[in-house]
């Protein structure tokens, strides 16, 4: 079984000086020569369904032995997501 390694990627800074980070999940496989894949969701902000799909994929991968490297980046356009969530309230 393979567990996801979580890290954060700093993408900027807010006006108040707080760091703006996005989560990055990596499944490191057994072989550096095996193919790798990069999966990204929420490219246009309001496309939040992709995050749910990545979550399901990550849950599935944890039950298998991964050979290559899988990188997942959620919440790419954070500001668009915040605007979408705020507009729903």
C-alpha positions in Angstrom: 0.0 0.0 0.0 1.1 3.5 -0.7 0.3 6.5 1.4 0.1 10.1 0.1 2.8 12.5 1.2 1.3 15.9 1.9 3.3 19.1 1.5 2.5 22.7 0.7 3.5 24.8 -2.2 3.8 28.5 -1.5 2.3 30.5 -4.4 2.3 34.0 -3.1 1.5 36.3 -0.2 -1.7 38.0 0.8 -1.9 41.7 1.3 -1.7 41.3 5.1 1.6 39.3 4.7 0.1 35.9 5.2 1.5 33.1 3.1 -0.7 31.8 0.3 -0.1 28.0 0.2 -1.8 25.2 -1.7 -1.7 21.5 -0.8 0.4 19.2 -2.9 0.0 15.4 -2.6 2.5 12.9 -3.8 2.5 9.2 -4.1 6.1 8.1 -4.4 6.4 4.8 -6.2 9.0 2.1 -6.1 10.7 2.9 -9.4 12.2 6.2 -10.6 12.1 4.9 -14.2 8.3 4.1 -14.1 6.0 6.6 -15.7 4.7 9.6 -13.6 1.5 11.5 -13.8 0.5 15.0 -12.7 -3.2 15.5 -11.8 -4.6 19.0 -11.2 -8.1 20.2 -10.3 -9.9 23.5 -10.0 -8.2 25.1 -13.0 -10.9 27.7 -13.5 -12.0 28.2 -9.8 -15.6 27.1 -10.0 -14.7 23.6 -11.2 -14.8 22.1 -7.7 -15.9 18.6 -8.9 -12.3 17.8 -9.9 -11.3 18.0 -6.3 -13.8 15.3 -5.4 -12.4 13.1 -8.2 -8.8 13.6 -7.1 -9.9 12.6 -3.5 -11.5 9.4 -4.8 -8.4 8.6 -6.9 -6.1 9.2 -3.9 -8.3 6.8 -1.8 -8.1 4.2 -4.5 -4.3 4.6 -4.9 -3.7 4.0 -1.2 -4.9 0.4 -1.8 -2.3 -0.3 -4.5 1.5 -0.4 -4.8 2.3 2.6 -7.0 5.3 2.2 -9.3 5.8 5.7 -10.6 5.2 9.1 -9.1 1.7 10.7 -8.9 1.4 14.4 -8.0 -1.9 16.0 -7.2 -2.5 19.7 -6.9 -5.8 21.0 -5.6 -7.3 24.4 -5.5 -5.1 25.9 -8.2 -7.1 29.1 -8.6 -7.8 29.8 -4.9 -9.3 33.2 -5.3 -11.9 32.0 -7.8 -12.9 29.2 -5.4 -13.2 31.7 -2.5 -15.4 33.9 -4.6 -17.6 30.9 -5.6 -18.0 29.8 -2.0 -18.8 33.4 -0.8 -21.4 33.8 -3.6 -23.2 30.7 -2.4 -23.9 32.1 1.1 
